[in-house]
Amino acid sequence: MISILIPTYNYNTFPLVKEIHKQLIHSKKVFEIICLDDASDQKYKQENLKINALEFSTFSILDKNIGRSKIRNKLVALAKYNYLLFLDADVIPKNSNFIETYLDSISYKNKVIYGGISYRDKKPENAKLLRWTYGKSREEVSISKRKSNPYKHFLSANFLIHKSLFSSHGFNETLTTYGHEDSLFAIDLKKSAIEISPIENTVFHLGIESNSIFLEKIKASVKNAFYLYTHQFIDKKDIHLVDKYILLKTLRIDGFMAFIFRKIHKKWENNLFSKNPSLLVLDFYKLGYLCTIANAS
């Protein structure tokens, strides 16, 4: 028995649910699919309401937006079954045996099973290249690399967990904006010696945002990283960006980096919005932005 839990916001989730539903019916296992909408715009409502016509599937809408962590915890509170498969709304299974592969891992009660994430090989239009380039280079990680450092490479878009384990290690609701909620979840698991077990069972990430929207999300994630460190939720070594900032601060050049950011961040953005965005430039942008907000606090 398995509960499929899908948080969604401003996305047509029906194609994912339809595919997962088909695979679950074929498996002949007892299941439910719960899709919870975090107060999306009305234009997404009509398509997503089709989910309710599928057997053992529900779609409901929250009155107000509660954030990426809290909505996942709420989904677990609604779930009837002990095994929980979390999927982001903007993914689609890479293979037709996706559910079967997870069901083969369902005997594990004391570990988290992480399937991984992939991106289509075809490049999107230039206006979305930054998100695709980042995902292809930083999030699409081979199974061998994921096994070598499972906590570092964990993403909450596609994982299986037992309800009893989640009850002790749910998502921290301190973070209400985008970024690092999955990092904090993985860090908590690591501190508690809970194993993350990577398997080859990827989903394609389809929700590729525009360059400008993704950069705003990056900035939000940088703010969250700084918040987590300054409020002692994490150690500096837990997030690479924070570790680099602490190094600059120790060398007393964090202020200079903030100065550089203020002077040339527009030039960096021109590169990031170009047809050949550099992830090295993005790394400097994130570090400069962190130094800027840290020096302003």
N, C-alpha and C positions, 0 to 999 in steps of 0.2 A: 504494500500500500504506500502510495507516494503522493505528496502534494507539490504541484508546480506553482511557484510563487513569482508573479511578474508585476513589478512596479512600473507604472508608465506615466509619462508626462509629455504632452504635445506630440504624440506619435500614434500612427495607425498600427495597433498591436495585433489586429486580426490575422494577418498572414502568418505570423509566428505561432499564434495559438492554434490556428487551423492545422499547421504542419505537426506541431507537438501532439495535438489531439489525435491525428491520424496514426501517428506512431504508437501512442498509448493504447488506442483501440486494438491495434494489431498485436500488442504485447499481451493482451487479455489480463492485465493486472488491474487491481482496484486503484483508482486515481481520482484526483480532483485538480482542476486548474483554477486558480484564483488570480484575477487581474485587478489591481487596485490603481485607480487614476488619482494623481496628486493635484486635483483641481486644474485640469487642462483647459485650454480654450475650447469653446463650444464646437468649433469646426471638426474636431476629432471625435466627437461623441457618437455620431451616426454609425460610422464604420465599426467602432469598438463595441457598440451595443450588440452587434451581430454575435459576439462571443457568447452571449446568454442563450443563444439558440443551439449551441453545441452541448451535447450531453456531459454532465458532471463539470460544467464550466460556468464561471460567473465573472461578470465585469461590473464594478461599482465605482462611483466617483465620490471623492472626499469634498466636503464643503469648502475647505481651505487648504492651501499648500502647507505640508508639514516637513518636507525635506527628505533627502535620500536615505538617511539612516532610520528615521522614525517610521517611515512607510514600510521599510523592510521588517522592522520589529512588529508592526501592526499586522502585516501579512502572516507572520508566524502565529500571532494570537488568533487569527481566523482559521488556521490550518487544522484539519481533523486528523491527519496522519503523521506518523513519526518521522518519515524520511522526507526531507525538504529539498527540492531542486529550485534554486534561484536562477532566474534568467532576466537579463535586461530586455526591455521592450523592443529595442532596435537591433536585435540580433536574429539570426536564422541558423539552424543546424547545418553544418557542413555536409553531414552524411545522413542517409536514411536509417541507419542503425544507431542514431544518437541516443535515443531513450533506452534501447536495449543495452548499450554499452554502460550507461549509468546503472541500470537495473542489475547488471552483473557485479557492480561494486556495492550493492545495497546492504551487504552484511557488515560493513564497517560502521561501528557505532561511535568509536572514539577518535576518529580522524575526519578531516575535511577532504573531499574529493574535488579537485579542480580540473576542469576540462580544457581550459585554454581559449584563446581568442585569435582570430585570423582576419585578414583583410583581402578583398578582391585584388587580383593582380592589375586589373585595368585602372589606370589613373582617372580620377574624377576631373571635372573642369577646374581651371586654375583657381577659381574662387574658393575651392574646398581642398586645395592641395596640401595645405599645412596640416590639417587634421589627418589626412590619409598618410602623409609622409611620416608623421609622428607615430601613428598607429602601426604602420608597416615596419618601422625601424625599432620602436621601443616596446610595443605591446604584443606584437606577433612574435612570440618567443618559442624556440624549438623545445620539444619535450625534454631533451637532454639538459638544456640550459635551465628549464623550469625545475627539473629535479635537483640540479646543483645548488639552487637557492630558491626554494619554493615560497618562502615568505616574501622575498623581494619581488617576485614575479606574479604574485597573486592579484587577480582582479575579480570583483564581485559580480561580474556579468554572467558567470556560468559556473556554478558550484553546487555540490550536494553535501548536506549536513544532517545529522540526526537531531531531532527536536530537543532531546535532553541535553545535548552538547551546546546547541544554540541558546538554550535557556540560561546557561552559565556564561556564554560568550557571545551575546548579541551585539548589534551595532551600537556604538556610543552615540547617544543623541545630542551630545554637546555640539557637534558640527551640524549646522542647519543649512549651510551653503555648499556649493560644489567643491569637491576635492579632498582626497586623502581619507575618506571614510573607510575605504577598503584597506588602505595602509594601516590605519589604526586597528581595524579588525584583525589583520594578519599579525601585527605587533603583539596584540593581546594574546593571540593563540600561541605565538612563539614564547612569550613570557610564561605561559601556563604549560609549556611543553606539549601542546596539542599539535599533532602532525598534520601538515597539509600534504596530501598525496596527489601529485600531478598525474593525469592520464591523457592519452591522445584522444580527445573527444571535443574538438573545437567547434565554435560557432563563428560565423562571419559577422563582423560588426558593420551594420549597414547605415547607421545614423551618423553620416559625416556632415558636421556643421561647417558653416562658412568660416573663412579665415578669421574674420573679425570676432565672431561669436566664440570660436575656440580660444582665441587669445584672451578674451575676457574671462573664460573659464580657467585658463592657465593662471591668470592673475588672482582669481578667487582661490585656487588651490595653493598658491604661494602664501596668501594670507592665512589660510588654514594651517599650513605647515608651521608658520611662525607662531600662530596661536597655540598649537599643540606643544611646541617646544617651550614657549614662555610660561605656559600653564602646567608644565611638567607631566604631560601625558606621554611624552616620548623622550628618549635620549637623543643627543645630537647625531649619533651614529645610525639611528633608525631611518632617517630620511637623508639621502645624499645631498640634497640642496642645502639643508640646514647645516650639515657637516662642513660644507664649503663656506657658508656664511660665517660660521664660528671660526674657521681658519683665518678668514680675512679680518675678522674682529680681533683675533689674537695678535695678528700682525699690524693692527691699527690702520688698515687701509680700506675698511668697510665704508668709511665716509667718502673716500676718493671714488670707490666703485659707485656709490650713490650719485656722486657728482657726474661721473661719466654717463650713467644712465639718464640723468636729466638732460644732458647735453645732446646725446646721440640716439635716444630711444626711437625717435621717428625714423632715422636711417635704418635701424634694426628692423622696425616694423615694415619698411619698404621691402626689405629682403624677405621677411616672413610672409608677406602678401604677394610675392613674386611667383613666377612659374618654376623657380628653383629654390625653394625655401631651405635654409641651412639650419639643421638642428643644433649645431654648435652656436650659431647666433641666438637661437632660442634659449640655450643653456645660459649664455651670458645675459640675455634679457631677463630671465627668471632670477638670476643671482643679483643683477643690478636692481631689479624691482624689490627684491627682499631686503637688500641693504637700504633702499629708499624708505620703505615703510618702517623698518626697524629704527632708522635714525630719526624718523618723525614721531616715534612713539614715546 
